[in-house]
């Protein structure tokens, strides 16, 4: 969908207030998103509203998917949905109708059923949601549209998978949680990195006690996006660059945060309690523009307020610390960091070390001498059953090293088998909460702010998540 439509006052305040150092308690804040030490109980559920924890999907013989947003991400993922066994794409939608036609043509040329096309206006998706042949809606539009479209899909009786983040304000996150509980439909963050091979192996190692008592983790999204941000074609209407003029938030740290949170059993025995944020000065985009962007480019009318490196330190109820980072405006190799440490060892991924497993490890009693060891043999031993089962298919059908396909295959399997989601609306809201919370903390000069308990107390109960047991994809008949 277009990225040039007016943004909400919340987004504008997010940048302006943080830039001036004012306390941003009104920037999408829910009642319990206040300064640390003054926690307020979560808002009460309304009558008839109950938890979605451990609620399985109804069994779907075939999962019928409708896609909203057909830019780079949405177009590629549409192909992914179409090749998962027992899944079919029945409808596609984009504000630019030609994109819907192009994607439909491609699926038909590949021998798939041709999806119905929607497009041409900002509310075309609402027309698509009225169809009764859609079980799951996948949303891949610019960030400012995720909340509205995700809520509309829930209200239309569909399950929903939303690209990062599911919403940008705390009130919006709470509303998605409540709407999921009222409609009895699941909403899931499309956190593909949670299904990465190394991330799932790290999760399994943590849960089998390899690192001892987990004390801290470090994850993030560190990716030099400068060329893409200034491209006139990659991000439609420059929607992603424009966010750097609107807000000081940590936009996208959940790529690294989510796997660490899963390994720590966040919302499944522990929870995030407070967050404090720091940010460097916003230098990178302006410097890149000065050196590489023509003076007649529209970006020369922009002022960037989002810090080059935004760091969130997150405390948990069990005394652990998570460091989550976001950095897309400086020259650097790609990294999600993906590091987990405990009383008996540490794992580090994306550490500039070439190894058979792509990471490095040091655990007692296996290792000594203060020297990193190769991760390859450990990944083989602790490889998640999903990668053992469909790793070859993922490599052939999915982007980002196959993790996209693993996420899609697993989502379809869960729906076809009538199982409980690996990632639920509470995980999704918690992982996205640092977006607005970082704005609040930065506006308060790094003061800690409370992280809401979206589970309303159920976080104390251990339960299965991404550490799932081996299950079969139901046969396609």
C-alpha positions, 0 to 999 in steps of 0.5 A: 500500500502507499506510504505517502498518506498522512500518518497519525499524530502518534507517529509525528509526536514520536519523533518530535517529542523524543527530539526535544527530550519531552516525556512522551507518555502520550505517544500511544501509551497504554495505562501500564506503559509508564515509568519504572517503579509505578506499574499499573495493572493491565486493563481488564478484559471486557465481558466475554473476552478470554485468553488465546493462550493454548487455543488451537486452530480449527482444523483446515483441510486446505489453508486458503490465504489472502495477501495484502501488500504485493511489494518486494516482500509480499510478492515473494512471500505469496509465491512461498504460500502457494507452494506449501502442501495444502495451501492455496492463495485465493486472493491478492490485493495491493493499492496498485492494481497492476501488482495484483495482476502481475502476481496472479499472472505469475501464480497461474503461469506456475500452474497454481489456481489464479487468485482473485485480484483486488486493488486500485484504492486504499480500502480495496483490502476491506473488499477482499476481507469480505470473501468467505474463501480466505482462512488466513490473511498475510499482511506485507504493507508499510508499517503504518497500515499493519494495525488497521489491516490486522484488526480488520482481518480479525474482525472479518473472522480470519487468522492473521500473519503480519509482517514486522511490526504488528503495530507501532503504538502501545494502545494499538498493540493492546487493541490487537490482543483484545480483538484476537481474544474477542474474535477467537482468531489468532494473530501472529508476527511474521518473525521469520528469524525465529525459524532460522536454523541457528536460532532454533538450534540455540533455543533447543540448546538453551532449553536442554541446559547447555548454557546453564542458567541463562543470564543474558542475551543480545540480538538485533537488526544491523543492516546497511540499508542506505542504498535501498532507503534512497532508492526510488523503486525499492520501498514504494513512495520511500515509505521506510526512509520517511519513518526516519523523519517521523520517529526515534523508535527502535523500529525493527529490533525484533528480528534479533529480540524474538529468538532471544526471548524464545530461548528465555521463555518470555511469556512462558515462565519469564517476562520482560518488565522494563526497558531503557533506550539509548540512541546515537545521533542521526548522522548516517542517512544525511552523510550518505545523501551528501555523498551519493544523492543528487541535489534535486532528489526529494530527500533533500527536503527531509530531516532525519531524527532516528538515531543511527544505533538505537539500543534497548536494555530490557530487564526480565522478571527473573533478573535476566537482561536482553540487549536489542539493537537497531542499526540501518543507517551506517556502513557495516556487514549484516548481523542479527547478533544472536548471542545467548549466555549463561552460567556454563557457556555462551553462543554467538552467531554472525560474529565474523567467524567462518565455521561449518555452523555459521557461529561460535560457541564456548560451553563447559565442560566441553571447552577450556582455554578461553578459545572459541570453538566451532558451532557446526557439530552442536548445530548438527546435534541440536538441529530443530526437527523442522529443519531436519524434516523440511530443510531441503524444501526450505532451501529450494523454496524460501528466501532468507536462507529458507527461514521464510518457507519454514515459517510458512510451512509450519503455519500451514501445518499448525492450521491443517492439523488443528494445533496451537500456534508457536507464536501467539498474539502475546508474543507478537505484542511483546516483541513489538512493544520496544517500538513505542517504548523506545520512543518513551524512554528516549524522550525521558533521556533513557529513563526505564519504562514499564513493559506491559504484560500482554498475557495479563498474568499468564506468563508465569506458566511454562508452555510450549512455543517454538520448542515444539515436538515433531508433528506431521503435515496432514496428507493432501487429499 
